[in-house]
Amino acid sequence: MYCHNNLKCKRNTLFNSLWQKYYIAMDGQARREQRIRTEAEAALAEQLTRLDASPSALEDVLARLEDLERGARLTSDAVATPIYASGLLQALIKVNKIEDAIDLFGNLIKRRSQTNEAIVRCGTVLEEYLQNNYDDDTDYSTLEPLLQRFTKITGHLIVVEAINVRQSIRLLRMYRKVGNRDGALKIAESLSADVAASLAYVERVEYTLEQLDAALYFRELLLAEIVVNRIKEKILKATTAAVYRKGDFDLWARLSLSQRRYYTAKYLIALGDRRMDSLCEAAWAAASTYLAVLDGSGLNKDSQLSNDDLMKCSTLLSTAAVAGLLAGFSKVSSVIAQMRASTLYAENIFYCARAHRCVSSLIHPFAKSIFRSPLHPWKKIEEDFKQGRVCPITAYIPLPQDLVYNSNNLQQDTYTAKIELFSHSLFSDVHESECSASETMTDADVELMWGLCKSSYIEGFMAQIMRFYKSTTIDNLAQLVGCDPLDVEMALVNYDGYLAIDRPQRTIQMSRPLSNDEQLSQWLDNTRKAVINIAKISQLLEMDVRLS
């Protein structure tokens, strides 16, 4: 026992002595680095002071700093090299030679044994100077070539990818303001902000959305779809939810706004391509981001959405319903189920959740009519459509004490709006050269959409009644739908399911006739069941005879 304790004590003593020597060595290394840093900063300050006193001494100052930088770099001094390298750029900046400083930066990164710390520090010096001394609007002609040259140097360097992304996005914004289409789209296509590992996730998403906005601004929908796919929807939603659970509400607000911009961009892309299934899903997802704000408000508070946001949300909800009808409710069944469960499309807003009543009162009447009973007559839907095109809609905000249906307890807001279906002007600015391609729907477009809606409604109605009818007549179907028989005949031309129409008799057969093989299989199955039943009956009769 004594030997064991003695060995354990010696081992602990040796371990402690080794750690003590390590701490002493590390402390000595820290003091050495601090001494080198102090000496390098003092030498740099001396040269910059000399330059302030006599700007004509620039060449001598640069030569001295070059010698110091070369000596530190070739001796692998990781502390002094970044100080002297950035000092060279600071000296040129002091005499307003920013172009020469950028060129020197491009030369510094190519030098032998150059450290990553020196490259990052030099890039930071140039970034801070360009950020603090140039305005994007007033100094465009001067700043644009500088940023072009700077981003060309940093574009292929991983260590300064964050600097490159920030300055490239700044250049993108400038191009968008002045209408430089080629320059903006080149950055939107080539910049990979989504994979910049040195940036925070929220920054990567925000910068990618900047590229997406530029593509939409110039109506490059193909490029916009490529860029929007760089953002992973599941990761964005999961990160937003995780940040909210963590309690970082400032970051959550930024991510929520990014999520709204993401879904709005998908809505605009689908709107440009007229893909109704994608449009329905994107419009509902974008509207859900506005509804989440309303869900967070208390019962005794008014809506936290501005009038502009209320109009956007109502437009999205209205468009989602009509797009779902045009796509076919069966293709977007999951989204349609969520829309029906939300009660937003209830004819009476008092059937809707309290927080959503203001938005529900602004939804287009045509969109609400779509979600009524399948037996709802088409003529009533047509009246709602015409009313929504002509008359503006007034938002109603229920008072806090309003608990039951009572028209006297409604507070009428002064805000009224005319909800436009398939509108994008609320969500995105478009360059003036592209305005002709992005105007609101013309009367011809509205009539075409109206015809498609009518056909889709009748086709959806057919899918409903096929569960109850095997055959019917065109006149009976027109009476059930509430439209003209001619409209029924035109809609049935594009019906995807099986239909056998006898136009002279004006009958519709909705059950497909069986083939010969199917008839034989059905006959064999019925025969087998009949034989089994006969055998069972025979057994029962035999048992009855025995018992008697």
N, C-alpha and C positions, 0 to 999 in steps of 0.2 A: 504493500500500500504506500509505504514511504517513497519507494523508488518511482512508482507511478506518479505521485503528486509532484515529485522533484522534476521529472521529465516534462510534465505539463507546465510547470512554472517556468522552466528554461525555454520551452517552445513559445510561450506567451511573451516572455522577455525579448526573445529574438524577433518575433513578429512586430512588437511595438517599436523596437529599434529600427527595423527596416522601414516602417511607415514614417518614423521621425526623420530618417534620412531622405525619404522621398519628398516629404513636405518641405524640408530645408532646400532640396534641389529645386523643387517647383517654385518656391518662394524666391530663390535666387534667379531663376529664369524670368519670373515676372518682373523683378527689379531690373534685370538686364534689359528686357524689352521696353520698360518704362523709360530707362535712361536713353536708349537709342531713339525712342519716339520723341523725347524732349529735345535731344540734340538736333534731330532732323527738323522738327517744327521750328526750332530757333534759327537754324540755318536758312530755312525757307522764308521765315519772317524777315530775316536780315536782307535777303535778296529782293523781296517784294517792297520793303521799305526803301531800299536803294532805287528801285524802279519808280516808286512814287515821287521821290525827290528829283529824279532825272529820267524822264521817259526815253531819252536818247541812248540810255545805257542798256537798252533791251537786248542787244546782241551779246553783250558781256554777261548779263544776267542769265540768258538762255544757255550760254556756253558753260557757265558755272553749274547751273542746275543739271545740264546734260551730263557733266562729269560726275556729279553726285549720284544721279540716277543710274548711270552705267556702273559705277562702283558698287552700289547697293544691289543692283540686279545680278551682276556677275558673281557676287559673293553670296547669292541666295539669301539676302537680308529681306525677309518678308515683312518687316516692320517699316523700314525706311523707304523701300521701293515705292509703295503707293503714295507716300507723302511727296517724294521728289517728282514722281511722274505727274501727279495732279498739279504740283507747283508749276510745271512747265505750261500747262494749260491756263492756270491762273495768271501767269505772267503775260501771256498773249491776250487774255480777256481784259486785263487792266489797261491795255493800250488799244482796246476796241478792235482787235484782230480775231474776231470769232471764226471767220472762215479758215484762217490759218490754224486756229486751235482745233477745229474739227478735223482738218487734214492731218495735223500732228497726232491726234487721237488714233486715226487710222494707221499711222506709222508706228505708234507705240505698241499696238496690239500684235504687230508682226515681229517685234524684236525678240531675239533669242532669250530664253529663260524668263520671259515676262510672266508675272504672277496674276492670278485671277483677281486678287484683291486690288491690284493696281488698275486693272481694266475696269472693275466695278466703280472704284473711286473716281477715276477720270470720267466715266460715263455719267456719274451722279453730278459732278461739277458742271458738265455741259448741260445736263437736263435742268438743273436748278437755275442756271443763267438764262436759258431759253424760256423757262417758265416765268421768271420774275421780271424780265426786261423786255418782253415782246407781248403785244396784245394780238389776239387772233383776228380781230376785225380790222383795226386801224393799221397794223403792220403786216398785212398779208403778203404784199409784194416782197418784203424783206425776209419775212419769216419762212415763207414756203420753200425757197431754195435751200435754206439752212436745214430745215427739217428733212427735206429730201436727201441731202447729203448725209445727215446724221443717221437717219434710219437705214440708209443703204449700207453704212458701216456696221451698225449693230444688228442688222437683220439676220446674220449667220452666226452670231455669238450666243451660246447658251447662257453664259454667265450674266449677260445683260439683257435677257429676254424680257424681263419686266419693264425695263426702260424702253426697249424697242416697242413693246405693245402700247405703252402709255403715249409715246410720241407719235406712233402710227395712228392711233385713234384720234389724237389731236389734229393730225394732218387730215384725217378722214372728215372730221367735223368741218374743217375749213373748206375742203373741197365741196362738201354738201352745201354750205352757205353760199358759195359763189357759183354753184351749178356746174362744177367741173365733173362731168359724168365719168369720163375715162379714168381719171385719177382716183375718184371715190370707189368705183367698182373694182379697180385693180387691188386696192387695199382690202376691200370687203372679201375678195376672192382669195387672196394670197396670205393674209395675216391669220396665223393660227393662235388666236388668243385663248382658245378653249383648252389647249394643252400646255400652257405656260405654267410650269410647276412652281415657279417662285412667286406666283400671284395667289392670293386667297381665292377660294372657290367663288365667292360672291363677285369678286372683281372679274374673274374669267367669264362668268355668266353675263355681267353687265357689259363688258367690252364686246362679247359676241353679239349681244343684242344691238349694240351700236352698229356693227357691221350689217346685221339683219335690217335695221331701219334704213340704212343707206341703200340697200338693194331694193327695198320696197319703195323708197322715195323716187327712185328712177325706174320703177316698174319692171325690174328684172326678176320675174317670179321664179324662173329656173334657178338662178343664183340664190334667191331667198330661200328656196326649199333646201338647197344644199347646205346653207349656213344654219338653218333652223334645226337640221338633223344633227348638228354638232352638239347640241344641248340634249342631254338624256333626260326625258320627262320623269322617269321613275326616280332618278337621283335627285333632281330638283325638288320634287315633292317630298321625298324622304328627308332631305337636308332641311327644308323649310319646317317640317314637322318636328324634327329633332332639335332645331334651334329654339322653337317655341317651347318645347318641353324643358329645355335647359334654362329658359327664363331670360335669354338675351333678346329683348324685344326690339332694340334698335336694328340689330342684324336681321331679325325676323321681318321687320317692316321692309328692309331692302330686298330680301329674298321674295317676299310676297309681291312687291311691285314688279320684280323681275319675272315672277311666275305669270302675272297678269299680262305683261308685255309679250311673253313667250306665246301664250294662248291667243292673244290678239293678233300676233303675227301669223300664226297658223290659220286664223280666221280669214285674214286678208289674202293669204296665199290660196286658200280653198275658194274664196270669193272670186279671185281672178281667174281661176281655172274652171269655175262652175262645177266643182265636184260636190254634189249635194250631200253625200254621206259624210265626207270629211268636214264639210261646212257645218253640218248639224252638230257633230261632235265637238269641233273647235269653238263654235259659238256658245254651246252650253258650258264648256269648260271655262271659257273666258268670262261668261256671265257669273259663274260660280265664285270667281274671285271677288266680284263686287258684292255678291250675296253674303260672302263670309264676313265682310265689313259690317253689314247690317246685323248679322247674327251676333256680332260682338257688342252691339249697342244695347243698353238697358231698356226696360219697358217704358221708363219715364223720360226717355231721351228721344229727340227727333233723329231722323236718319243722319248718319255720319257722311253720307255721300252728297256731293255737290249736285247742283242741277245738271251740270254737264255729265257727271258720272251716272246720274239717274237715267238720262236719255241714252247713254251708251249701253247701260245694262238692259234697258227695255228694248232697244234695237237688237241686241244680241239674242235676247229671249224670243222676240218675235221672229227673227230670221231663223233661229234654230228650229222652231215649230214648222215653219213653211218648208225649210230645207229637208226636214225629216219626212214631210208629206211627199215632196218631190222625189226623194231618194227611195221611198217605200219604207213604211214603219218596220217591216220585217228585217231590213238591212241594218237598221240602227235601233234594234229592239231594246238593248240595254240602256241607251240614252233616253229613249222614249219612256221607258219604265221610270227612270229617275224624274223626268219632267212631269209625268202624271202624278207621281207620289209627292211632288213638291207643293201641289195645290196652287201654284202661281197662276195657272191658267183658268182658275175657277171664274165662272161668270159673275158671281157675287164675291167681292173682295173680302167679305167677312168670313168666307170659308177658307181664306188664306191665313198663313201665320202672321201674327201682328207685325213683326219686324219687316215682312216682305210686302205689306199692303200697298205702300207707296209705289213700289216698282210694279206690282201687279196691276194697279190702276192705270199705268202708262203703257201696258202691253197692247199691241195692235189688236183690234177686235177680231180681225180675220184669224190671227194666231190662236186666240181663245176659242173661236168657233171650231177649229180643227179638232180640238181635244174634247169636244162634247160627244154625246152618244153617237154611235155609228148610224143610227136612224135619223140623225139631225138632217132636215131637208136642206138641199144645196141652195135653194133660193134665199134662205135666211143667211147662209154663209156669204152669199153674193152681196147681200145688203150690208153686212158687216165690213166686207172688203171695200165697197164703195164709200162707206162712212169713214173708214180709216184713211182713205186717200184724200178726202176733202176736208174733214173736220179735224181740228187739233184736239188733243186729249189733255184733260186737266188732271194733275196729280192730287190725290186725296191722302191726307195724313191723319190717321185716327188719333183722337185725344187720348191721353193716358187713362182716363176713367172710363173709356168706352170699352165695355166688356161684352155687350150683346149687340145684336143688329138694331141700330137706331139711327135713322138718317139725320136726326137733329144733332147727333154727337159726332158729326164729321166736320173736320176742319179743312176747308178748301184752300189749298195753297195757291198763290198767285202765279205759280209757274205752270205754263202750258207748253205742250210740244206736239209736233206732228212727226210721228214715228215713220221713218222711211225703211221699207224692207230692203235687204241686201245693200245697205249703205256702208261705204268705207270712208267717206269724207270726215266722219267724226273721229276716226281712229288714226288716220295717217295723212300727213302732208304729202303732196305729190308735186314734183317739179313742173314748172309751167309748160315745158315742152311735152309733158306726158298728160296734160290735163284732158286733152281730147279723148284719150283712151280710158279715162277714169271718171267720166261724168256720171251723174245719177241716172237711174233708169229712165229711158224715154218711154213715151206712150206705147210705142210698138213693142218695146221690151216687156212692158207691164202686161200688155194683151197676150203676148206669147207666154209669159209666166202664168197668167191666169188660165190659159188653155191647158198648160201642163198640170197645174194644180187640179183642175177639174178632172182631167183624165186620171191622175194619181188617186184622187179621192174615190172615183168610181171603181178603180181597180182594187183599192183597199177595201171598199165596200163589198166587192165581189168575193174577196178572200174571207170576209166575215160571214157572208150568207152561204158560202159553199159548205159550211159545217152543218147547215140545216136544210139546204135544198140540193137535190140532185139535178133538177131541171126547173126552168122558169121561162117566162116570156120577157121580151124586151120592154114591152109596155109595163109589165108588173115591176120590173127592175127600175125603170124610170120613175114610176110612182113611188117606190120605196126610197130612192135617192132624192127625189124632189127636183128633177131636171127634165129636159126634153128627151124623147127617145133618140133623136139624132145625136145628141151628146153621148148617150150610152153606146150607140153603135161606133162612134169615132173612138171612144175610150177603149172599147173591147178589141180594137185592132192591135193595140200595143200590149195586151194582157199577156203576162208570162206563163200563166197556168194553162191547163187544158180547157178548151171550149169548142163545142161543136154547134155552130150557129146555122139554123135553118131560116134563111131570110124570107122565103115565101110564107112560111108558117109563123115567122117571127118568134121562134122558140130558141132557147139556149140549153144545151146539154152540158152539164158541168162534171159528170162522172165519166171517166175514160172507159170505153168498152174493153172487155177482156180479150186477150189474144187466144189462139187455139191452145197453146201450151198452158196458159193460165186457166182456161176453161177445163181442160183435162185434169190439171192438178186439183182444181176446186172440186170436180166431180169425184175424183179418187178420194179426196179428203172427206167429202160428204158420205160416200159409200162406206169408208172405213168406220166413220162414226155411227152410221146406221147399223152395220154389222155388230159393232160393240154393244149398241143399245138393245138389239134383238137378243144377243146372248145373255145380257143381264135380265131381260124380261123372262127368257126361258128358265133361267136359274130361279127367279122368284116364283114362277108358276110351279116348278118342280118342288120347291120347298113348301109351297102352299098345299100341294097335293099330299105330300108326306105327312104334314101336320094334321090334315083332315082325316 
